Amino acid sequence: MTTANETTCAELVESITDYLEATMQEAERRRFEAHLDECLYCVNYLEQTRQTIAALGELSEESITPDAREGLLEAFRGWRS
C-alpha cells in the first residue's frame, strides 16, 4: 500500500522523462528517488531507458519516414486510457 507522498511504479514510468531531463520539481524528484530506493524493477527500467537513449542518440523528426511516424503515433494514441 502506498501513501499520498509515495510514487507508484506507474507514476515513475510516466515521469521518467522529466527525471532524466532534470525538469522535475524538487519534492517530486525526492519521491521518485525514494521509490527507486525500494523498487529494483524501476531501477532496471530507469537503466534500460538510459541505455536506449544512449544507443539511439538524438533522432530528428526528419529522420523518420512519414509511414513510420504515423505508425508510432498510432501505437501511442490513447495509451493512457
C-alpha positions as CSV (number, residue, x, y, z in Angstrom):
1,M,0.0,0.0,0.0
2,T,1.3,3.4,-0.9
3,T,0.7,6.7,0.8
4,A,-0.1,10.0,-0.9
5,N,3.5,11.0,-0.7
6,E,4.9,7.9,-2.4
7,T,5.5,7.4,-6.1
8,T,4.0,4.3,-7.7
9,C,5.7,2.3,-10.5
10,A,3.1,3.7,-13.0
11,E,3.8,7.3,-11.9
12,L,7.6,6.7,-12.2
13,V,7.1,5.4,-15.8
14,E,5.0,8.4,-16.7
15,S,7.5,10.9,-15.2
16,I,10.8,9.3,-16.2
17,T,11.5,11.8,-19.0
18,D,11.1,14.7,-16.6
19,Y,13.6,13.0,-14.2
20,L,16.2,12.3,-16.9
21,E,15.9,15.8,-18.3
22,A,16.1,17.3,-14.8
23,T,12.9,19.2,-15.2
24,M,11.1,17.6,-12.2
25,Q,10.2,19.7,-9.1
26,E,12.4,19.0,-6.1
27,A,9.7,17.3,-4.0
28,E,8.6,15.1,-6.9
29,R,12.3,14.2,-7.5
30,R,12.7,13.1,-3.9
31,R,9.6,10.9,-4.1
32,F,10.9,9.5,-7.4
33,E,14.3,8.7,-5.9
34,A,12.7,7.3,-2.7
35,H,10.8,4.9,-4.9
36,L,14.0,3.8,-6.7
37,D,15.5,3.1,-3.3
38,E,12.7,0.5,-2.8
39,C,12.0,-0.9,-6.2
40,L,14.5,-2.9,-8.2
41,Y,12.1,-3.2,-11.1
42,C,12.0,0.6,-11.6
43,V,15.8,0.9,-11.1
44,N,16.1,-1.6,-14.0
45,Y,13.6,0.3,-16.1
46,L,15.5,3.6,-15.5
47,E,18.7,1.9,-16.6
48,Q,17.1,0.4,-19.7
49,T,15.7,3.8,-20.6
50,R,19.2,5.4,-20.2
51,Q,20.7,2.7,-22.3
52,T,18.1,3.2,-25.0
53,I,18.7,6.9,-25.1
54,A,22.5,6.4,-25.3
55,A,22.1,3.8,-28.1
56,L,19.8,5.8,-30.2
57,G,21.3,9.2,-29.7
58,E,19.2,12.1,-30.9
59,L,16.7,11.4,-33.6
60,S,15.3,14.2,-35.6
61,E,11.7,14.2,-36.9
62,E,13.1,14.4,-40.4
63,S,15.0,11.1,-40.0
64,I,11.7,9.2,-39.6
65,T,9.7,8.2,-42.6
66,P,6.1,9.5,-42.8
67,D,4.8,5.9,-42.5
68,A,7.0,5.1,-39.5
69,R,6.0,8.4,-37.8
70,E,2.3,7.6,-38.4
71,G,2.8,4.1,-37.1
72,L,4.4,5.4,-33.9
73,L,1.7,8.0,-33.4
74,E,-1.0,5.4,-33.8
75,A,0.7,3.0,-31.4
76,F,0.7,5.6,-28.7
77,R,-2.8,7.1,-29.3
78,G,-4.9,6.5,-26.2
79,W,-2.2,4.7,-24.3
80,R,-3.3,6.4,-21.1
81,S,-6.9,5.4,-21.4
